[in-house]
Amino acid sequence: MIAFALVAVGIVIAAIQGLTHGSIAGGIVAGLGAGPACFGMWKGIQQETQGTLAISVLAVLASLGVGAILIILRVVGWVL
């Protein structure tokens, strides 16, 4: 849940700066959500629970995906 919260905070930071323009800070904050999500994946593997593992994989993909999109949008905004 911490990973999803960090993704949400990253999106809020980007929205303040203009969501279509992206945000380096928002991307970094969203990407930081991958750490807790990876810990959740490890716990899911240790406990052999598919639900925890599946949610954690989704959290890793969401945090890295949103982080990358926000950073790429900002860089493209600078270039164009």
C-alpha positions in Angstrom: 0.0 0.0 0.0 2.9 2.3 0.6 4.0 1.9 -3.0 0.6 2.9 -4.3 0.6 5.9 -2.0 3.9 7.0 -3.4 2.6 6.6 -6.9 -0.4 8.8 -6.0 1.9 11.4 -4.4 4.0 11.5 -7.6 0.9 12.0 -9.7 -0.2 14.8 -7.4 3.2 16.5 -7.7 3.0 16.2 -11.4 -0.6 17.6 -11.4 0.5 20.6 -9.5 3.2 21.3 -12.2 0.9 20.4 -15.1 0.2 16.8 -15.6 0.7 16.8 -19.3 4.1 18.3 -18.9 5.3 15.6 -16.5 7.6 16.1 -13.5 11.0 14.9 -12.5 10.3 15.1 -8.8 6.9 13.3 -9.3 8.6 10.6 -11.3 11.3 10.1 -8.7 8.7 9.9 -5.9 6.6 7.4 -7.9 9.6 5.4 -8.7 10.6 5.2 -5.0 7.4 3.1 -4.6 9.3 0.2 -6.2 11.3 -0.4 -3.0 8.4 -1.2 -0.7 6.7 -3.1 -3.5 9.8 -5.3 -4.0 9.8 -6.0 -0.2 6.2 -7.0 -0.5 7.1 -9.3 -3.4 9.8 -10.9 -1.2 7.3 -11.3 1.6 4.8 -12.9 -0.8 7.4 -15.4 -2.0 8.4 -16.2 1.6 4.8 -16.8 2.7 3.9 -18.5 -0.5 0.8 -16.4 -1.0 -0.2 -15.6 -4.5 -2.4 -12.6 -3.5 0.4 -10.7 -1.8 2.8 -11.5 -4.6 0.4 -10.4 -7.3 -0.5 -7.1 -5.6 3.3 -6.4 -5.1 4.1 -7.1 -8.8 1.3 -4.8 -9.8 2.7 -2.1 -7.4 6.2 -2.5 -8.9 4.9 -2.2 -12.4 2.7 0.8 -11.5 5.5 2.7 -9.6 8.1 2.1 -12.3 5.7 2.8 -15.1 4.2 6.0 -13.7 7.7 7.2 -12.7 9.1 6.6 -16.1 6.1 8.3 -17.9 6.3 11.4 -15.7 10.1 11.8 -16.3 9.8 11.1 -20.0 7.0 13.7 -20.3 9.1 16.3 -18.6 12.2 15.6 -20.8 10.1 15.7 -23.9 8.6 19.0 -22.7 12.1 20.4 -22.4 13.2 19.2 -25.9 10.1 20.5 -27.6 
